[in-house]
Amino acid sequence: MTDSHFPLSAVVGADDLKLALCLAAIDPAIGGVLIEGPRGMAKSTLARGLADLLASGTFITLPLGASEERIVGTLDLDAALGEGRAQFSPGLLAKANGGVLYVDEVNLLPDHLVDLLLDAAASGVNHIERDGISHRHAARFVLIGTMNGEEGELRPQLLDRFGLNLALSGLPQPSERAEIVRRRLAFDADPQAFLQRWAPPQEALRQRCQHAREQLQQVPLDDAALNAISQRCFDAGVDGLRADLVWLRAARAHAAWRGSPQIDIEDIEAVAEFVLRHRQRHPSPAATPPAPQQSPQQQSQAAQSPPPDAESSADNQPQGEGQWGELPAQPQSIGIRREPPRWTKKP
């Protein structure tokens, strides 16, 4: 075993992130997880640990310099023309099927590649076409992207397409820091002994995820949950409808995670921050209190009375803003002769 298989159950803290990763593994249609935070916060360790909970155990890393063909795969046109069939060479999307596709510093990828990854993650299918010849294959993977906001941001359109979004704090508590280092040293010293020690909780976590995936379709996407979520999205001023759909799917995955046959309010609340963090831009109209209505008599009095500050507005006018460039009067000392300022009147 290598350090890429550090068990997820042994990761100290980051409980919210571990939950979000498990929910994305339960229902990959949620659309992936975007993790924000500084370097050195074990983001890749968490992502690799998730792969161990999946049946395939596949973990694919997408390098920053990867081309589109390397990601989606290629079609051999010569074979298609000569043999009458499309010969497909799989790319990273095909290799990640059934596992985890990890994209470090996703904010530094070209936008069209991020679009491509998000399309495949949401649909579970990769479609490639070259010169009228096409090929489709399954690409059902858990997309995990990481970014450091200090190195650049994702456009809002791309942020919205990530299902869930979380931020890791760069300042864990001293006790957590010490325990993180302690476990890391123990793993590096004897990986097999460390994995054996954490095998029971890791197996329990794996079984829980597997059971939730099997029960997911038995949890209905009911109208009561949808109405509650849609109202919350409206109150949060979320643009578009993707948040409603992602929130409903994530709440259902959380219900399956709990072993519940239906979505309850605690499932909706448990994933609220994951869904809204990167989508909430402004308060909804309902959240802004309306201006008080005035009676016709009050409106008439307001029209006849000058504003309370109208009389003092001239006194409060900044110097240098008089007509024709003239300065306001200045106090003069007695007995001292001063030449009047020579101002040229503007035409």
C-alpha positions in Angstrom: 0.0 0.0 0.0 1.1 3.5 -0.7 0.2 6.8 1.0 -2.4 7.3 -1.7 -4.5 4.8 0.2 -4.5 6.5 3.5 -7.9 5.5 4.9 -10.7 8.1 4.9 -11.9 6.9 8.3 -8.5 7.9 9.7 -8.5 11.5 8.5 -8.8 13.8 11.5 -11.6 16.3 11.4 -13.0 17.6 8.1 -16.3 15.8 9.0 -18.4 18.0 6.7 -16.1 17.3 3.7 -16.1 13.6 4.4 -19.9 13.6 4.4 -20.0 15.6 1.2 -17.6 13.1 -0.5 -19.7 10.2 0.7 -22.9 11.8 -0.6 -21.3 12.4 -4.0 -20.2 8.7 -4.0 -23.8 7.6 -3.2 -25.2 9.6 -6.1 -22.6 10.8 -8.6 -25.4 12.6 -10.4 -25.1 15.3 -7.7 -22.3 16.7 -10.0 -19.1 16.4 -8.0 -17.5 18.3 -5.1 -15.4 21.4 -5.3 -13.0 21.8 -2.3 -11.5 25.2 -1.6 -8.6 25.8 0.7 -4.9 26.5 1.0 -2.2 24.0 0.2 -1.2 21.3 2.7 -4.8 20.6 3.9 -4.9 16.9 2.8 -7.4 17.6 0.0 -5.8 14.9 -2.2 -5.6 12.5 0.7 -9.4 12.9 1.3 -10.1 12.4 -2.4 -7.9 9.3 -2.7 -9.4 7.9 0.5 -12.9 8.1 -1.1 -11.8 5.9 -4.0 -11.3 3.1 -1.5 -15.0 3.2 -0.6 -16.0 2.5 -4.2 -16.3 -1.0 -5.7 -13.7 -0.3 -8.4 -11.3 1.5 -6.1 -10.2 3.5 -9.2 -8.5 6.9 -8.7 -7.5 8.9 -11.7 -5.7 12.2 -11.5 -6.1 14.7 -14.3 -2.9 16.7 -14.9 -3.1 20.4 -15.6 -1.5 20.1 -19.0 -3.8 17.4 -20.3 -5.2 17.9 -23.8 -8.9 17.4 -24.7 -8.0 14.2 -26.6 -6.3 12.8 -23.6 -9.4 13.5 -21.5 -12.2 12.3 -23.8 -10.2 9.8 -25.9 -9.6 9.5 -29.6 -11.2 7.9 -32.6 -9.0 6.2 -35.2 -10.5 7.6 -38.5 -8.3 5.4 -40.7 -9.6 2.2 -39.1 -13.2 3.6 -39.4 -12.8 4.2 -43.1 -10.9 1.0 -43.9 -12.7 -1.4 -41.6 -16.1 0.3 -41.3 -16.0 0.6 -37.6 -14.9 3.2 -35.1 -11.8 2.2 -33.2 -11.8 4.1 -29.9 -8.8 4.8 -27.7 -10.1 5.5 -24.2 -9.1 8.7 -22.4 -9.1 9.6 -18.7 -13.0 9.8 -18.6 -13.2 6.2 -19.6 -10.5 5.1 -17.2 -12.3 6.9 -14.3 -15.6 5.1 -14.9 -16.8 3.7 -11.6 -14.2 5.5 -9.6 -12.9 9.0 -8.7 -11.6 11.6 -11.1 -9.5 14.1 -9.2 -8.6 17.5 -10.6 -6.2 19.5 -8.6 -6.3 23.3 -9.1 -9.3 23.0 -11.4 -9.5 26.8 -11.5 -6.3 26.8 -13.6 -7.8 24.6 -16.3 -9.2 26.1 -19.5 -12.9 26.8 -19.2 -13.9 24.5 -22.1 -12.2 21.6 -20.4 -13.9 22.3 -17.1 -17.2 22.4 -19.0 -16.4 19.1 -20.6 -15.6 17.4 -17.2 -18.8 18.8 -15.6 -20.9 17.6 -18.6 -19.6 14.0 -18.2 -19.9 14.0 -14.4 -23.5 15.2 -14.6 -24.7 12.9 -17.4 -22.5 9.8 -16.7 -21.8 9.5 -20.4 -18.9 10.7 -22.6 -19.7 11.4 -26.2 -16.9 11.9 -28.7 -17.4 12.8 -32.4 -14.8 13.3 -35.1 -15.7 14.0 -38.8 -19.1 12.5 -38.6 -18.0 9.4 -36.7 -19.2 9.2 -33.1 -18.7 7.0 -30.0 -20.4 6.9 -26.6 -19.3 5.2 -23.4 -20.2 5.2 -19.7 -18.3 7.8 -17.6 -20.0 7.5 -14.3 -17.4 8.8 -11.8 -17.2 11.0 -8.8 -15.6 14.4 -9.8 -13.6 16.0 -7.1 -12.0 19.4 -7.9 -9.8 21.5 -5.7 -8.7 25.1 -5.8 -6.9 27.8 -3.9 -8.8 31.1 -4.4 -5.5 33.0 -4.1 -4.4 31.5 -7.4 -7.5 32.5 -9.4 -11.3 32.0 -9.3 -13.7 30.0 -11.4 -16.3 31.8 -13.4 -19.8 31.8 -11.7 -21.2 29.7 -14.5 -18.7 27.0 -13.8 -19.0 27.3 -10.0 -22.7 26.7 -10.3 -22.2 23.4 -12.2 -20.3 21.8 -9.3 -22.8 20.1 -7.2 -21.4 20.7 -3.8 -18.8 23.2 -2.5 -16.9 23.3 0.7 -14.0 25.3 2.2 -11.3 23.9 4.4 -9.8 26.1 7.2 -6.1 26.5 7.1 -5.9 26.8 10.9 -7.0 23.6 12.6 -7.0 23.6 16.4 -3.6 22.6 18.1 -5.0 19.3 19.3 -6.1 18.4 15.8 -2.8 19.5 14.2 -0.9 17.2 16.6 -3.2 14.3 16.0 -2.9 14.8 12.2 0.9 14.7 12.4 0.8 11.7 14.8 -1.3 9.6 12.5 0.7 10.6 9.5 4.0 9.5 11.2 2.4 6.2 12.2 1.3 5.6 8.6 4.6 6.4 7.1 6.4 4.2 9.7 4.3 1.1 9.1 1.6 1.4 6.5 0.3 -2.2 6.9 0.0 -1.9 10.6 -1.8 1.4 10.3 -4.2 0.1 7.7 -4.9 -3.0 9.9 -5.6 -0.8 12.9 -8.1 1.3 10.9 -9.6 -1.6 8.9 -12.8 -2.0 11.1 -14.0 1.6 10.8 -12.9 1.8 7.2 -14.9 -1.3 6.4 -17.9 0.0 8.3 -17.7 3.2 6.3 -17.5 1.3 3.0 -20.5 -0.9 3.9 -22.5 2.2 4.8 -21.8 3.8 1.5 -22.6 0.7 -0.4 -25.9 0.2 1.4 -26.9 3.8 0.8 -26.2 3.4 -2.9 -28.4 0.3 -3.1 -31.2 2.1 -1.2 -31.0 5.4 -3.0 -33.7 4.7 -5.6 -36.1 3.6 -2.9 -36.1 7.1 -1.4 -38.7 9.2 -3.2 -38.1 12.7 -4.5 -41.3 13.9 -2.9 -43.1 17.2 -3.5 -42.9 18.2 0.2 -39.1 18.2 0.1 -39.0 19.8 -3.3 -41.3 22.7 -2.2 -39.3 23.3 1.0 -36.0 23.3 -1.0 -37.4 25.6 -3.7 -38.6 28.1 -1.1 -35.2 28.1 0.5 -33.5 28.7 -2.8 -35.8 31.6 -3.5 -35.2 33.1 -0.1 -31.4 32.8 -0.8 -31.7 34.6 -4.1 -30.2 31.8 -6.1 -30.1 32.3 -9.8 -31.3 29.4 -12.0 -32.8 26.1 -11.0 -29.7 23.8 -10.7 -29.4 24.4 -7.0 -33.0 23.1 -6.5 -32.2 19.9 -8.3 -28.8 19.4 -6.7 -30.2 20.1 -3.2 -33.0 17.6 -3.7 -30.6 14.9 -4.9 -28.1 15.6 -2.1 -30.9 15.5 0.5 -32.1 12.1 -0.9 -28.5 10.8 -0.7 -28.3 12.0 2.9 -31.6 10.2 3.7 -30.2 7.0 2.2 -27.0 7.6 4.2 -29.0 7.7 7.4 -31.0 4.7 6.3 -34.3 6.7 6.2 -37.0 5.7 3.7 -37.9 9.4 3.1 -36.4 12.9 3.0 -36.8 14.7 6.2 -36.0 18.3 7.3 -32.7 17.2 8.8 -31.6 15.9 5.4 -32.4 19.2 3.8 -30.6 21.1 6.5 -27.6 18.8 6.5 -26.6 19.7 2.9 -27.9 23.3 2.8 -24.4 24.9 3.2 -22.9 22.5 0.6 -25.4 23.6 -2.0 -25.7 27.3 -1.3 -22.1 28.3 -0.5 -21.1 28.9 -4.1 -24.5 29.9 -5.5 -26.0 32.5 -3.1 -25.2 35.8 -4.7 -27.9 38.3 -3.4 -30.9 38.2 -1.2 -34.3 37.5 -2.8 -36.9 40.2 -3.3 -38.8 38.6 -0.5 -35.9 39.1 1.9 -35.8 42.9 1.3 -38.5 44.7 3.4 -40.8 46.9 1.3 -40.7 50.6 1.8 -43.5 51.9 4.1 -46.6 53.2 2.3 -47.5 56.8 2.8 -51.0 58.1 3.0 -52.1 60.7 0.3 -52.0 63.4 3.1 -48.4 62.4 4.0 -47.4 62.5 0.3 -48.9 66.0 -0.1 -47.0 67.3 2.9 -43.8 65.8 1.7 -44.2 67.4 -1.7 -44.8 70.9 -0.1 -42.1 70.7 2.5 -38.4 71.0 1.5 -36.1 68.2 2.7 -34.8 68.9 6.2 -31.3 69.3 5.0 -32.1 71.6 2.1 -31.4 74.8 4.0 -28.0 73.6 5.2 -27.0 72.0 1.9 -25.5 75.2 0.6 -23.4 75.7 3.8 -22.2 72.1 3.5 -21.2 72.4 -0.1 -17.4 71.5 -0.5 -15.1 74.3 -1.2 -14.1 74.8 -4.8 -17.5 73.9 -6.1 -19.0 77.4 -6.4 -20.3 78.9 -9.7 -17.7 79.9 -12.2 -14.9 78.5 -10.1 -15.3 81.1 -7.3 -14.3 80.2 -3.8 -16.6 80.9 -0.9 -15.9 83.9 1.4 -13.0 83.5 3.7 -12.5 85.3 7.1 -10.0 88.2 6.9 -7.7 89.4 9.6 -8.1 93.1 10.6 -5.2 95.3 9.8 -3.7 93.1 7.2 -4.2 94.0 3.6 -4.8 91.1 1.3 -5.0 91.2 -2.5 -8.3 89.8 -3.8 -7.9 86.5 -5.6 -7.5 87.0 -9.3 -10.0 84.6 -10.8 -10.7 84.5 -14.5 -14.4 84.2 -15.1 -15.3 81.3 -17.3 -17.0 82.2 -20.5 
